[in-house]
């Protein structure tokens, strides 16, 4: 069965269980099962898009502010707001 689709400002988005999505992203973020640079970059961007509901990831994102790569620092800073 397809997920429920919401219509908002002519942009179609799939509805998701946000807390579950945050937990899944955090698991991948912490797992080390993927290229760490790409995983951290994309996880930070995704968590930033989720917004306040991604609060459980704030500590992990704050640690990324000390990354040597400026793109990771920027992604973390943008995600934290």
Secondary structure, DSSP 8 states (H G I E B T S, - for coil): ----EEEETTEEEE---HHHHHHHHHHHHHH--S-HHHHHHHHHHHHHHHGGGGGGGHHHHHHHTT-SSHHHHHHHHHHH-
